[in-house]
Amino acid sequence: MSKAIELLLEMVKKKEEEARNIYMMAVHEKESSLRNLEAINNYREIYTGELINAGRNVMNTGTLTQYNNFINRLDTASEEQVQALKKADQIIEQKKSEYLQIQAKRKGLEKLLEKKAQKIAEKLSKAEQKLMDESALHSFFKSKSDN
């Protein structure tokens, strides 16, 4: 039975490592989405500044429309990144939960094996003590009979 638990423990350890890697990938995905959002927002600020500078000069309606359309596309991209971040947060929580469940299972199996090993050690210690007691008793009776 101990071998079966050890094999199960090895499988759980592999699953735990996979779950940890998936969780870490989800965290990195979120970080990437956050960087993308910051880049879009920074670019929008720069582009809006260019619009303001261009507006100080004479600007035709077509150019103004192009600027506004592009800013609207940046706003849409920003909103999409915000949605991606919310989804990434949900995925992270889900993957973290899965990772922690597998980790708890691994710890439980390790504790079970530890208890099993402790029981075996206790049995061996008792058997050794019994053997030593019998040997001492045998020596005692042998010395009594020699006298």
KACORRA-V372844 format. One record per run of one state. SS is the DSSP state (h for helix, s for strand, l for the rest). FROM is the first residue (numbers start at 1). TO is the last residue. If there is no record, write none. Layout:
ss: (SS & SS)
from: (FROM & FROM)
to: (TO & TO)
//
This chain:
ss: (l & h & l & h & l)
from: (1 & 2 & 57 & 61 & 147)
to: (1 & 56 & 60 & 146 & 147)
//
